[in-house]
Amino acid sequence: MSKNFEEQMESLENIVQELEKGELSLEDSVTKFEEGIKISKECNKTLEEAEKKITILVSKDGEMKEENFEN
C-alpha cells in the first residue's frame, strides 16, 4: 500500500529527526539518507502531478473563465 503525501512527509520528518540526533551508525545514517532521498523524490513527483491539475478561475470581461495554473 503506497503512502499518501502527508504520510510521506511525516516519514521524511522522522528520518530527518533520526539523522539530526546523530545516534545512528554511519551505515544506518547512509541507509536513512537514501530512504529520505527516495521519499523526497516521490513527494516532488506528487506535487508536480498536482500542479498540472490545478486550474485557476479568472475574470475576463465580467465572465469567469478557467485557465491552467502556471508558475
CHARMM-style PDB file with segment names, atoms N, HN, CA, C and O in Angstrom:
ATOM      1  N   MET     1       0.850  -1.185   0.000  1.00  0.00      PROA
ATOM      2  CA  MET     1       0.000   0.000   0.000  1.00  0.00      PROA
ATOM      3  C   MET     1       0.888   1.237   0.000  1.00  0.00      PROA
ATOM      4  O   MET     1       1.742   1.385   0.874  1.00  0.00      PROA
ATOM      5  N   SER     2       0.698   2.117  -0.957  1.00  0.00      PROA
ATOM      6  HN  SER     2       0.004   1.997  -1.667  1.00  0.00      PROA
ATOM      7  CA  SER     2       1.529   3.307  -1.007  1.00  0.00      PROA
ATOM      8  C   SER     2       0.977   4.359  -0.053  1.00  0.00      PROA
ATOM      9  O   SER     2      -0.223   4.418   0.215  1.00  0.00      PROA
ATOM     10  N   LYS     3       1.878   5.174   0.444  1.00  0.00      PROA
ATOM     11  HN  LYS     3       2.852   5.126   0.226  1.00  0.00      PROA
ATOM     12  CA  LYS     3       1.505   6.217   1.398  1.00  0.00      PROA
ATOM     13  C   LYS     3       1.034   7.448   0.657  1.00  0.00      PROA
ATOM     14  O   LYS     3       1.468   7.727  -0.461  1.00  0.00      PROA
ATOM     15  N   ASN     4       0.124   8.193   1.306  1.00  0.00      PROA
ATOM     16  HN  ASN     4      -0.229   7.966   2.214  1.00  0.00      PROA
ATOM     17  CA  ASN     4      -0.291   9.452   0.708  1.00  0.00      PROA
ATOM     18  C   ASN     4       0.777  10.509   1.001  1.00  0.00      PROA
ATOM     19  O   ASN     4       1.744  10.254   1.720  1.00  0.00      PROA
ATOM     20  N   PHE     5       0.585  11.682   0.436  1.00  0.00      PROA
ATOM     21  HN  PHE     5      -0.200  11.889  -0.148  1.00  0.00      PROA
ATOM     22  CA  PHE     5       1.584  12.740   0.542  1.00  0.00      PROA
ATOM     23  C   PHE     5       1.899  13.085   1.995  1.00  0.00      PROA
ATOM     24  O   PHE     5       3.064  13.220   2.368  1.00  0.00      PROA
ATOM     25  N   GLU     6       0.860  13.228   2.807  1.00  0.00      PROA
ATOM     26  HN  GLU     6      -0.086  13.119   2.504  1.00  0.00      PROA
ATOM     27  CA  GLU     6       1.057  13.604   4.206  1.00  0.00      PROA
ATOM     28  C   GLU     6       1.848  12.540   4.966  1.00  0.00      PROA
ATOM     29  O   GLU     6       2.713  12.862   5.781  1.00  0.00      PROA
ATOM     30  N   GLU     7       1.546  11.275   4.692  1.00  0.00      PROA
ATOM     31  HN  GLU     7       0.844  11.014   4.030  1.00  0.00      PROA
ATOM     32  CA  GLU     7       2.274  10.175   5.341  1.00  0.00      PROA
ATOM     33  C   GLU     7       3.738  10.157   4.896  1.00  0.00      PROA
ATOM     34  O   GLU     7       4.632   9.888   5.697  1.00  0.00      PROA
ATOM     35  N   GLN     8       3.973  10.442   3.627  1.00  0.00      PROA
ATOM     36  HN  GLN     8       3.246  10.661   2.976  1.00  0.00      PROA
ATOM     37  CA  GLN     8       5.345  10.503   3.125  1.00  0.00      PROA
ATOM     38  C   GLN     8       6.115  11.629   3.795  1.00  0.00      PROA
ATOM     39  O   GLN     8       7.275  11.455   4.168  1.00  0.00      PROA
ATOM     40  N   MET     9       5.471  12.791   3.950  1.00  0.00      PROA
ATOM     41  HN  MET     9       4.529  12.933   3.647  1.00  0.00      PROA
ATOM     42  CA  MET     9       6.129  13.924   4.602  1.00  0.00      PROA
ATOM     43  C   MET     9       6.442  13.607   6.060  1.00  0.00      PROA
ATOM     44  O   MET     9       7.497  13.990   6.567  1.00  0.00      PROA
ATOM     45  N   GLU    10       5.537  12.913   6.733  1.00  0.00      PROA
ATOM     46  HN  GLU    10       4.680  12.601   6.322  1.00  0.00      PROA
ATOM     47  CA  GLU    10       5.768  12.517   8.123  1.00  0.00      PROA
ATOM     48  C   GLU    10       6.957  11.555   8.208  1.00  0.00      PROA
ATOM     49  O   GLU    10       7.791  11.676   9.105  1.00  0.00      PROA
ATOM     50  N   SER    11       7.032  10.605   7.278  1.00  0.00      PROA
ATOM     51  HN  SER    11       6.354  10.507   6.549  1.00  0.00      PROA
ATOM     52  CA  SER    11       8.161   9.674   7.240  1.00  0.00      PROA
ATOM     53  C   SER    11       9.468  10.419   7.018  1.00  0.00      PROA
ATOM     54  O   SER    11      10.482  10.111   7.644  1.00  0.00      PROA
ATOM     55  N   LEU    12       9.436  11.389   6.136  1.00  0.00      PROA
ATOM     56  HN  LEU    12       8.612  11.640   5.628  1.00  0.00      PROA
ATOM     57  CA  LEU    12      10.621  12.192   5.844  1.00  0.00      PROA
ATOM     58  C   LEU    12      11.058  12.985   7.078  1.00  0.00      PROA
ATOM     59  O   LEU    12      12.249  13.067   7.378  1.00  0.00      PROA
ATOM     60  N   GLU    13      10.099  13.562   7.782  1.00  0.00      PROA
ATOM     61  HN  GLU    13       9.131  13.495   7.538  1.00  0.00      PROA
ATOM     62  CA  GLU    13      10.406  14.306   9.006  1.00  0.00      PROA
ATOM     63  C   GLU    13      11.027  13.390  10.065  1.00  0.00      PROA
ATOM     64  O   GLU    13      11.956  13.788  10.767  1.00  0.00      PROA
ATOM     65  N   ASN    14      10.516  12.176  10.175  1.00  0.00      PROA
ATOM     66  HN  ASN    14       9.761  11.852   9.605  1.00  0.00      PROA
ATOM     67  CA  ASN    14      11.064  11.221  11.138  1.00  0.00      PROA
ATOM     68  C   ASN    14      12.509  10.856  10.801  1.00  0.00      PROA
ATOM     69  O   ASN    14      13.351  10.731  11.691  1.00  0.00      PROA
ATOM     70  N   ILE    15      12.785  10.688   9.521  1.00  0.00      PROA
ATOM     71  HN  ILE    15      12.101  10.790   8.798  1.00  0.00      PROA
ATOM     72  CA  ILE    15      14.151  10.371   9.088  1.00  0.00      PROA
ATOM     73  C   ILE    15      15.088  11.524   9.430  1.00  0.00      PROA
ATOM     74  O   ILE    15      16.191  11.308   9.933  1.00  0.00      PROA
ATOM     75  N   VAL    16      14.646  12.744   9.156  1.00  0.00      PROA
ATOM     76  HN  VAL    16      13.751  12.919   8.748  1.00  0.00      PROA
ATOM     77  CA  VAL    16      15.467  13.918   9.461  1.00  0.00      PROA
ATOM     78  C   VAL    16      15.767  13.980  10.959  1.00  0.00      PROA
ATOM     79  O   VAL    16      16.901  14.252  11.355  1.00  0.00      PROA
ATOM     80  N   GLN    17      14.763  13.731  11.785  1.00  0.00      PROA
ATOM     81  HN  GLN    17      13.843  13.510  11.464  1.00  0.00      PROA
ATOM     82  CA  GLN    17      14.957  13.758  13.232  1.00  0.00      PROA
ATOM     83  C   GLN    17      15.972  12.699  13.672  1.00  0.00      PROA
ATOM     84  O   GLN    17      16.831  12.964  14.513  1.00  0.00      PROA
ATOM     85  N   GLU    18      15.865  11.504  13.098  1.00  0.00      PROA
ATOM     86  HN  GLU    18      15.167  11.289  12.415  1.00  0.00      PROA
ATOM     87  CA  GLU    18      16.806  10.430  13.438  1.00  0.00      PROA
ATOM     88  C   GLU    18      18.236  10.822  13.056  1.00  0.00      PROA
ATOM     89  O   GLU    18      19.178  10.610  13.820  1.00  0.00      PROA
ATOM     90  N   LEU    19      18.377  11.398  11.861  1.00  0.00      PROA
ATOM     91  HN  LEU    19      17.612  11.571  11.240  1.00  0.00      PROA
ATOM     92  CA  LEU    19      19.705  11.795  11.404  1.00  0.00      PROA
ATOM     93  C   LEU    19      20.271  12.926  12.257  1.00  0.00      PROA
ATOM     94  O   LEU    19      21.466  12.948  12.554  1.00  0.00      PROA
ATOM     95  N   GLU    20      19.414  13.862  12.649  1.00  0.00      PROA
ATOM     96  HN  GLU    20      18.443  13.844  12.408  1.00  0.00      PROA
ATOM     97  CA  GLU    20      19.874  15.000  13.450  1.00  0.00      PROA
ATOM     98  C   GLU    20      20.331  14.588  14.846  1.00  0.00      PROA
ATOM     99  O   GLU    20      21.181  15.252  15.440  1.00  0.00      PROA
ATOM    100  N   LYS    21      19.778  13.506  15.370  1.00  0.00      PROA
ATOM    101  HN  LYS    21      19.088  12.966  14.888  1.00  0.00      PROA
ATOM    102  CA  LYS    21      20.179  13.031  16.701  1.00  0.00      PROA
ATOM    103  C   LYS    21      21.636  12.589  16.705  1.00  0.00      PROA
ATOM    104  O   LYS    21      22.324  12.705  17.719  1.00  0.00      PROA
ATOM    105  N   GLY    22      22.098  12.087  15.578  1.00  0.00      PROA
ATOM    106  HN  GLY    22      21.539  11.993  14.754  1.00  0.00      PROA
ATOM    107  CA  GLY    22      23.488  11.662  15.475  1.00  0.00      PROA
ATOM    108  C   GLY    22      23.793  10.371  16.204  1.00  0.00      PROA
ATOM    109  O   GLY    22      24.953  10.096  16.508  1.00  0.00      PROA
ATOM    110  N   GLU    23      22.785   9.578  16.491  1.00  0.00      PROA
ATOM    111  HN  GLU    23      21.842   9.802  16.244  1.00  0.00      PROA
ATOM    112  CA  GLU    23      22.976   8.339  17.241  1.00  0.00      PROA
ATOM    113  C   GLU    23      23.100   7.100  16.350  1.00  0.00      PROA
ATOM    114  O   GLU    23      23.381   6.006  16.839  1.00  0.00      PROA
ATOM    115  N   LEU    24      22.893   7.274  15.055  1.00  0.00      PROA
ATOM    116  HN  LEU    24      22.665   8.163  14.658  1.00  0.00      PROA
ATOM    117  CA  LEU    24      22.956   6.142  14.133  1.00  0.00      PROA
ATOM    118  C   LEU    24      24.398   5.881  13.706  1.00  0.00      PROA
ATOM    119  O   LEU    24      25.235   6.784  13.696  1.00  0.00      PROA
ATOM    120  N   SER    25      24.663   4.632  13.357  1.00  0.00      PROA
ATOM    121  HN  SER    25      23.983   3.899  13.365  1.00  0.00      PROA
ATOM    122  CA  SER    25      25.977   4.311  12.794  1.00  0.00      PROA
ATOM    123  C   SER    25      26.068   4.945  11.415  1.00  0.00      PROA
ATOM    124  O   SER    25      25.059   5.365  10.848  1.00  0.00      PROA
ATOM    125  N   LEU    26      27.270   5.012  10.883  1.00  0.00      PROA
ATOM    126  HN  LEU    26      28.090   4.671  11.343  1.00  0.00      PROA
ATOM    127  CA  LEU    26      27.459   5.590   9.549  1.00  0.00      PROA
ATOM    128  C   LEU    26      26.633   4.825   8.521  1.00  0.00      PROA
ATOM    129  O   LEU    26      25.976   5.429   7.674  1.00  0.00      PROA
ATOM    130  N   GLU    27      26.667   3.509   8.595  1.00  0.00      PROA
ATOM    131  HN  GLU    27      27.202   3.019   9.284  1.00  0.00      PROA
ATOM    132  CA  GLU    27      25.929   2.678   7.644  1.00  0.00      PROA
ATOM    133  C   GLU    27      24.420   2.947   7.744  1.00  0.00      PROA
ATOM    134  O   GLU    27      23.742   3.092   6.727  1.00  0.00      PROA
ATOM    135  N   ASP    28      23.903   3.011   8.975  1.00  0.00      PROA
ATOM    136  HN  ASP    28      24.454   2.893   9.801  1.00  0.00      PROA
ATOM    137  CA  ASP    28      22.478   3.281   9.170  1.00  0.00      PROA
ATOM    138  C   ASP    28      22.123   4.700   8.709  1.00  0.00      PROA
ATOM    139  O   ASP    28      21.049   4.930   8.153  1.00  0.00      PROA
ATOM    140  N   SER    29      23.027   5.634   8.946  1.00  0.00      PROA
ATOM    141  HN  SER    29      23.899   5.447   9.398  1.00  0.00      PROA
ATOM    142  CA  SER    29      22.792   7.019   8.512  1.00  0.00      PROA
ATOM    143  C   SER    29      22.692   7.099   6.991  1.00  0.00      PROA
ATOM    144  O   SER    29      21.819   7.784   6.459  1.00  0.00      PROA
ATOM    145  N   VAL    30      23.578   6.407   6.299  1.00  0.00      PROA
ATOM    146  HN  VAL    30      24.288   5.851   6.731  1.00  0.00      PROA
ATOM    147  CA  VAL    30      23.561   6.407   4.834  1.00  0.00      PROA
ATOM    148  C   VAL    30      22.271   5.762   4.333  1.00  0.00      PROA
ATOM    149  O   VAL    30      21.663   6.252   3.381  1.00  0.00      PROA
ATOM    150  N   THR    31      21.851   4.666   4.966  1.00  0.00      PROA
ATOM    151  HN  THR    31      22.345   4.268   5.739  1.00  0.00      PROA
ATOM    152  CA  THR    31      20.617   3.993   4.575  1.00  0.00      PROA
ATOM    153  C   THR    31      19.418   4.912   4.774  1.00  0.00      PROA
ATOM    154  O   THR    31      18.555   5.001   3.900  1.00  0.00      PROA
ATOM    155  N   LYS    32      19.357   5.592   5.910  1.00  0.00      PROA
ATOM    156  HN  LYS    32      20.058   5.520   6.620  1.00  0.00      PROA
ATOM    157  CA  LYS    32      18.258   6.521   6.193  1.00  0.00      PROA
ATOM    158  C   LYS    32      18.280   7.690   5.209  1.00  0.00      PROA
ATOM    159  O   LYS    32      17.231   8.130   4.737  1.00  0.00      PROA
ATOM    160  N   PHE    33      19.478   8.189   4.901  1.00  0.00      PROA
ATOM    161  HN  PHE    33      20.329   7.832   5.284  1.00  0.00      PROA
ATOM    162  CA  PHE    33      19.612   9.293   3.956  1.00  0.00      PROA
ATOM    163  C   PHE    33      19.084   8.877   2.588  1.00  0.00      PROA
ATOM    164  O   PHE    33      18.346   9.629   1.950  1.00  0.00      PROA
ATOM    165  N   GLU    34      19.459   7.682   2.136  1.00  0.00      PROA
ATOM    166  HN  GLU    34      20.059   7.071   2.653  1.00  0.00      PROA
ATOM    167  CA  GLU    34      18.983   7.188   0.844  1.00  0.00      PROA
ATOM    168  C   GLU    34      17.468   7.036   0.844  1.00  0.00      PROA
ATOM    169  O   GLU    34      16.807   7.369  -0.140  1.00  0.00      PROA
ATOM    170  N   GLU    35      16.917   6.534   1.946  1.00  0.00      PROA
ATOM    171  HN  GLU    35      17.453   6.263   2.746  1.00  0.00      PROA
ATOM    172  CA  GLU    35      15.466   6.390   2.074  1.00  0.00      PROA
ATOM    173  C   GLU    35      14.796   7.767   2.014  1.00  0.00      PROA
ATOM    174  O   GLU    35      13.757   7.933   1.376  1.00  0.00      PROA
ATOM    175  N   GLY    36      15.401   8.742   2.681  1.00  0.00      PROA
ATOM    176  HN  GLY    36      16.246   8.606   3.199  1.00  0.00      PROA
ATOM    177  CA  GLY    36      14.869  10.099   2.662  1.00  0.00      PROA
ATOM    178  C   GLY    36      14.873  10.709   1.275  1.00  0.00      PROA
ATOM    179  O   GLY    36      13.918  11.380   0.884  1.00  0.00      PROA
ATOM    180  N   ILE    37      15.948  10.479   0.526  1.00  0.00      PROA
ATOM    181  HN  ILE    37      16.724   9.934   0.843  1.00  0.00      PROA
ATOM    182  CA  ILE    37      16.027  10.990  -0.849  1.00  0.00      PROA
ATOM    183  C   ILE    37      14.928  10.371  -1.704  1.00  0.00      PROA
ATOM    184  O   ILE    37      14.291  11.060  -2.500  1.00  0.00      PROA
ATOM    185  N   LYS    38      14.707   9.073  -1.538  1.00  0.00      PROA
ATOM    186  HN  LYS    38      15.225   8.512  -0.891  1.00  0.00      PROA
ATOM    187  CA  LYS    38      13.668   8.381  -2.303  1.00  0.00      PROA
ATOM    188  C   LYS    38      12.292   8.972  -1.988  1.00  0.00      PROA
ATOM    189  O   LYS    38      11.512   9.249  -2.899  1.00  0.00      PROA
ATOM    190  N   ILE    39      11.995   9.166  -0.694  1.00  0.00      PROA
ATOM    191  HN  ILE    39      12.629   8.941   0.046  1.00  0.00      PROA
ATOM    192  CA  ILE    39      10.713   9.736  -0.295  1.00  0.00      PROA
ATOM    193  C   ILE    39      10.589  11.165  -0.823  1.00  0.00      PROA
ATOM    194  O   ILE    39       9.521  11.561  -1.290  1.00  0.00      PROA
ATOM    195  N   SER    40      11.664  11.933  -0.752  1.00  0.00      PROA
ATOM    196  HN  SER    40      12.531  11.611  -0.373  1.00  0.00      PROA
ATOM    197  CA  SER    40      11.661  13.311  -1.238  1.00  0.00      PROA
ATOM    198  C   SER    40      11.315  13.356  -2.725  1.00  0.00      PROA
ATOM    199  O   SER    40      10.532  14.204  -3.153  1.00  0.00      PROA
ATOM    200  N   LYS    41      11.887  12.462  -3.504  1.00  0.00      PROA
ATOM    201  HN  LYS    41      12.523  11.773  -3.156  1.00  0.00      PROA
ATOM    202  CA  LYS    41      11.597  12.411  -4.941  1.00  0.00      PROA
ATOM    203  C   LYS    41      10.143  12.048  -5.187  1.00  0.00      PROA
ATOM    204  O   LYS    41       9.509  12.599  -6.087  1.00  0.00      PROA
ATOM    205  N   GLU    42       9.602  11.111  -4.382  1.00  0.00      PROA
ATOM    206  HN  GLU    42      10.117  10.663  -3.651  1.00  0.00      PROA
ATOM    207  CA  GLU    42       8.202  10.727  -4.531  1.00  0.00      PROA
ATOM    208  C   GLU    42       7.285  11.907  -4.199  1.00  0.00      PROA
ATOM    209  O   GLU    42       6.290  12.134  -4.887  1.00  0.00      PROA
ATOM    210  N   CYS    43       7.619  12.656  -3.145  1.00  0.00      PROA
ATOM    211  HN  CYS    43       8.427  12.471  -2.586  1.00  0.00      PROA
ATOM    212  CA  CYS    43       6.828  13.831  -2.771  1.00  0.00      PROA
ATOM    213  C   CYS    43       6.875  14.884  -3.875  1.00  0.00      PROA
ATOM    214  O   CYS    43       5.854  15.483  -4.211  1.00  0.00      PROA
ATOM    215  N   ASN    44       8.045  15.103  -4.429  1.00  0.00      PROA
ATOM    216  HN  ASN    44       8.875  14.616  -4.155  1.00  0.00      PROA
ATOM    217  CA  ASN    44       8.198  16.076  -5.508  1.00  0.00      PROA
ATOM    218  C   ASN    44       7.358  15.676  -6.719  1.00  0.00      PROA
ATOM    219  O   ASN    44       6.731  16.526  -7.351  1.00  0.00      PROA
ATOM    220  N   LYS    45       7.348  14.388  -7.039  1.00  0.00      PROA
ATOM    221  HN  LYS    45       7.857  13.698  -6.525  1.00  0.00      PROA
ATOM    222  CA  LYS    45       6.553  13.887  -8.157  1.00  0.00      PROA
ATOM    223  C   LYS    45       5.069  14.122  -7.892  1.00  0.00      PROA
ATOM    224  O   LYS    45       4.334  14.527  -8.793  1.00  0.00      PROA
ATOM    225  N   THR    46       4.627  13.869  -6.662  1.00  0.00      PROA
ATOM    226  HN  THR    46       5.224  13.540  -5.931  1.00  0.00      PROA
ATOM    227  CA  THR    46       3.233  14.092  -6.290  1.00  0.00      PROA
ATOM    228  C   THR    46       2.863  15.560  -6.445  1.00  0.00      PROA
ATOM    229  O   THR    46       1.795  15.885  -6.962  1.00  0.00      PROA
ATOM    230  N   LEU    47       3.751  16.447  -5.996  1.00  0.00      PROA
ATOM    231  HN  LEU    47       4.620  16.183  -5.576  1.00  0.00      PROA
ATOM    232  CA  LEU    47       3.496  17.884  -6.120  1.00  0.00      PROA
ATOM    233  C   LEU    47       3.438  18.320  -7.576  1.00  0.00      PROA
ATOM    234  O   LEU    47       2.590  19.131  -7.948  1.00  0.00      PROA
ATOM    235  N   GLU    48       4.333  17.788  -8.402  1.00  0.00      PROA
ATOM    236  HN  GLU    48       5.021  17.129  -8.099  1.00  0.00      PROA
ATOM    237  CA  GLU    48       4.333  18.139  -9.823  1.00  0.00      PROA
ATOM    238  C   GLU    48       3.042  17.683 -10.492  1.00  0.00      PROA
ATOM    239  O   GLU    48       2.481  18.401 -11.320  1.00  0.00      PROA
ATOM    240  N   GLU    49       2.566  16.483 -10.132  1.00  0.00      PROA
ATOM    241  HN  GLU    49       3.022  15.900  -9.459  1.00  0.00      PROA
ATOM    242  CA  GLU    49       1.324  15.980 -10.709  1.00  0.00      PROA
ATOM    243  C   GLU    49       0.146  16.837 -10.273  1.00  0.00      PROA
ATOM    244  O   GLU    49      -0.747  17.122 -11.072  1.00  0.00      PROA
ATOM    245  N   ALA    50       0.138  17.251  -9.006  1.00  0.00      PROA
ATOM    246  HN  ALA    50       0.863  17.020  -8.357  1.00  0.00      PROA
ATOM    247  CA  ALA    50      -0.940  18.098  -8.502  1.00  0.00      PROA
ATOM    248  C   ALA    50      -0.921  19.451  -9.198  1.00  0.00      PROA
ATOM    249  O   ALA    50      -1.971  19.999  -9.530  1.00  0.00      PROA
ATOM    250  N   GLU    51       0.267  19.983  -9.417  1.00  0.00      PROA
ATOM    251  HN  GLU    51       1.121  19.537  -9.147  1.00  0.00      PROA
ATOM    252  CA  GLU    51       0.390  21.282 -10.072  1.00  0.00      PROA
ATOM    253  C   GLU    51      -0.195  21.248 -11.476  1.00  0.00      PROA
ATOM    254  O   GLU    51      -0.786  22.230 -11.925  1.00  0.00      PROA
ATOM    255  N   LYS    52      -0.035  20.129 -12.169  1.00  0.00      PROA
ATOM    256  HN  LYS    52       0.445  19.332 -11.804  1.00  0.00      PROA
ATOM    257  CA  LYS    52      -0.570  20.003 -13.521  1.00  0.00      PROA
ATOM    258  C   LYS    52      -2.094  20.029 -13.523  1.00  0.00      PROA
ATOM    259  O   LYS    52      -2.715  20.422 -14.510  1.00  0.00      PROA
ATOM    260  N   LYS    53      -2.694  19.605 -12.404  1.00  0.00      PROA
ATOM    261  HN  LYS    53      -2.189  19.286 -11.602  1.00  0.00      PROA
ATOM    262  CA  LYS    53      -4.147  19.534 -12.322  1.00  0.00      PROA
ATOM    263  C   LYS    53      -4.786  20.838 -11.870  1.00  0.00      PROA
ATOM    264  O   LYS    53      -5.987  21.040 -12.051  1.00  0.00      PROA
ATOM    265  N   ILE    54      -3.995  21.717 -11.286  1.00  0.00      PROA
ATOM    266  HN  ILE    54      -3.020  21.553 -11.138  1.00  0.00      PROA
ATOM    267  CA  ILE    54      -4.550  22.949 -10.726  1.00  0.00      PROA
ATOM    268  C   ILE    54      -4.946  23.903 -11.842  1.00  0.00      PROA
ATOM    269  O   ILE    54      -4.184  24.170 -12.771  1.00  0.00      PROA
ATOM    270  N   THR    55      -6.147  24.394 -11.716  1.00  0.00      PROA
ATOM    271  HN  THR    55      -6.766  24.177 -10.961  1.00  0.00      PROA
ATOM    272  CA  THR    55      -6.601  25.436 -12.637  1.00  0.00      PROA
ATOM    273  C   THR    55      -7.054  26.619 -11.801  1.00  0.00      PROA
ATOM    274  O   THR    55      -7.403  26.472 -10.630  1.00  0.00      PROA
ATOM    275  N   ILE    56      -7.046  27.771 -12.406  1.00  0.00      PROA
ATOM    276  HN  ILE    56      -6.763  27.890 -13.358  1.00  0.00      PROA
ATOM    277  CA  ILE    56      -7.482  28.978 -11.704  1.00  0.00      PROA
ATOM    278  C   ILE    56      -8.642  29.595 -12.454  1.00  0.00      PROA
ATOM    279  O   ILE    56      -8.767  29.464 -13.672  1.00  0.00      PROA
ATOM    280  N   LEU    57      -9.482  30.265 -11.701  1.00  0.00      PROA
ATOM    281  HN  LEU    57      -9.382  30.371 -10.711  1.00  0.00      PROA
ATOM    282  CA  LEU    57     -10.591  30.987 -12.310  1.00  0.00      PROA
ATOM    283  C   LEU    57     -10.193  32.439 -12.414  1.00  0.00      PROA
ATOM    284  O   LEU    57      -9.736  33.039 -11.441  1.00  0.00      PROA
ATOM    285  N   VAL    58     -10.365  32.998 -13.585  1.00  0.00      PROA
ATOM    286  HN  VAL    58     -10.736  32.511 -14.375  1.00  0.00      PROA
ATOM    287  CA  VAL    58     -10.044  34.406 -13.789  1.00  0.00      PROA
ATOM    288  C   VAL    58     -11.258  35.103 -14.381  1.00  0.00      PROA
ATOM    289  O   VAL    58     -12.033  34.527 -15.144  1.00  0.00      PROA
ATOM    290  N   SER    59     -11.387  36.343 -14.004  1.00  0.00      PROA
ATOM    291  HN  SER    59     -10.758  36.811 -13.385  1.00  0.00      PROA
ATOM    292  CA  SER    59     -12.498  37.147 -14.521  1.00  0.00      PROA
ATOM    293  C   SER    59     -12.001  37.930 -15.729  1.00  0.00      PROA
ATOM    294  O   SER    59     -11.067  38.725 -15.628  1.00  0.00      PROA
ATOM    295  N   LYS    60     -12.634  37.697 -16.865  1.00  0.00      PROA
ATOM    296  HN  LYS    60     -13.393  37.051 -16.948  1.00  0.00      PROA
ATOM    297  CA  LYS    60     -12.305  38.417 -18.089  1.00  0.00      PROA
ATOM    298  C   LYS    60     -13.598  38.987 -18.651  1.00  0.00      PROA
ATOM    299  O   LYS    60     -14.538  38.258 -18.968  1.00  0.00      PROA
ATOM    300  N   ASP    61     -13.619  40.287 -18.763  1.00  0.00      PROA
ATOM    301  HN  ASP    61     -12.855  40.879 -18.505  1.00  0.00      PROA
ATOM    302  CA  ASP    61     -14.787  40.975 -19.303  1.00  0.00      PROA
ATOM    303  C   ASP    61     -16.062  40.587 -18.556  1.00  0.00      PROA
ATOM    304  O   ASP    61     -17.114  40.400 -19.169  1.00  0.00      PROA
ATOM    305  N   GLY    62     -15.964  40.465 -17.212  1.00  0.00      PROA
ATOM    306  HN  GLY    62     -15.110  40.617 -16.714  1.00  0.00      PROA
ATOM    307  CA  GLY    62     -17.128  40.156 -16.392  1.00  0.00      PROA
ATOM    308  C   GLY    62     -17.550  38.705 -16.434  1.00  0.00      PROA
ATOM    309  O   GLY    62     -18.569  38.338 -15.849  1.00  0.00      PROA
ATOM    310  N   GLU    63     -16.789  37.882 -17.111  1.00  0.00      PROA
ATOM    311  HN  GLU    63     -15.961  38.180 -17.586  1.00  0.00      PROA
ATOM    312  CA  GLU    63     -17.124  36.469 -17.243  1.00  0.00      PROA
ATOM    313  C   GLU    63     -16.015  35.635 -16.600  1.00  0.00      PROA
ATOM    314  O   GLU    63     -14.833  35.916 -16.792  1.00  0.00      PROA
ATOM    315  N   MET    64     -16.401  34.608 -15.836  1.00  0.00      PROA
ATOM    316  HN  MET    64     -17.362  34.380 -15.680  1.00  0.00      PROA
ATOM    317  CA  MET    64     -15.407  33.740 -15.195  1.00  0.00      PROA
ATOM    318  C   MET    64     -14.940  32.691 -16.203  1.00  0.00      PROA
ATOM    319  O   MET    64     -15.747  32.021 -16.848  1.00  0.00      PROA
ATOM    320  N   LYS    65     -13.613  32.565 -16.320  1.00  0.00      PROA
ATOM    321  HN  LYS    65     -12.958  33.108 -15.795  1.00  0.00      PROA
ATOM    322  CA  LYS    65     -13.027  31.568 -17.216  1.00  0.00      PROA
ATOM    323  C   LYS    65     -11.993  30.763 -16.457  1.00  0.00      PROA
ATOM    324  O   LYS    65     -11.363  31.249 -15.518  1.00  0.00      PROA
ATOM    325  N   GLU    66     -11.833  29.535 -16.880  1.00  0.00      PROA
ATOM    326  HN  GLU    66     -12.345  29.140 -17.642  1.00  0.00      PROA
ATOM    327  CA  GLU    66     -10.868  28.639 -16.249  1.00  0.00      PROA
ATOM    328  C   GLU    66      -9.611  28.591 -17.094  1.00  0.00      PROA
ATOM    329  O   GLU    66      -9.679  28.437 -18.313  1.00  0.00      PROA
ATOM    330  N   GLU    67      -8.450  28.724 -16.439  1.00  0.00      PROA
ATOM    331  HN  GLU    67      -8.395  28.849 -15.448  1.00  0.00      PROA
ATOM    332  CA  GLU    67      -7.163  28.627 -17.128  1.00  0.00      PROA
ATOM    333  C   GLU    67      -6.259  27.694 -16.358  1.00  0.00      PROA
ATOM    334  O   GLU    67      -6.416  27.503 -15.152  1.00  0.00      PROA
ATOM    335  N   ASN    68      -5.309  27.116 -17.072  1.00  0.00      PROA
ATOM    336  HN  ASN    68      -5.182  27.271 -18.052  1.00  0.00      PROA
ATOM    337  CA  ASN    68      -4.308  26.279 -16.395  1.00  0.00      PROA
ATOM    338  C   ASN    68      -3.415  27.119 -15.534  1.00  0.00      PROA
ATOM    339  O   ASN    68      -3.081  28.249 -15.892  1.00  0.00      PROA
ATOM    340  N   PHE    69      -3.023  26.585 -14.402  1.00  0.00      PROA
ATOM    341  HN  PHE    69      -3.294  25.668 -14.111  1.00  0.00      PROA
ATOM    342  CA  PHE    69      -2.117  27.272 -13.499  1.00  0.00      PROA
ATOM    343  C   PHE    69      -0.700  27.140 -14.052  1.00  0.00      PROA
ATOM    344  O   PHE    69      -0.264  26.054 -14.433  1.00  0.00      PROA
ATOM    345  N   GLU    70      -0.002  28.254 -14.087  1.00  0.00      PROA
ATOM    346  HN  GLU    70      -0.356  29.136 -13.777  1.00  0.00      PROA
ATOM    347  CA  GLU    70       1.416  28.240 -14.481  1.00  0.00      PROA
ATOM    348  C   GLU    70       2.195  28.985 -13.437  1.00  0.00      PROA
ATOM    349  O   GLU    70       1.794  30.065 -13.003  1.00  0.00      PROA
ATOM    350  N   ASN    71       3.323  28.410 -13.024  1.00  0.00      PROA
ATOM    351  HN  ASN    71       3.649  27.533 -13.377  1.00  0.00      PROA
ATOM    352  CA  ASN    71       4.137  29.090 -12.010  1.00  0.00      PROA
ATOM    353  C   ASN    71       5.179  29.937 -12.646  1.00  0.00      PROA
ATOM    354  OT1 ASN    71       5.959  30.585 -11.947  1.00  0.00      PROA
TER     355      ASN     71
END
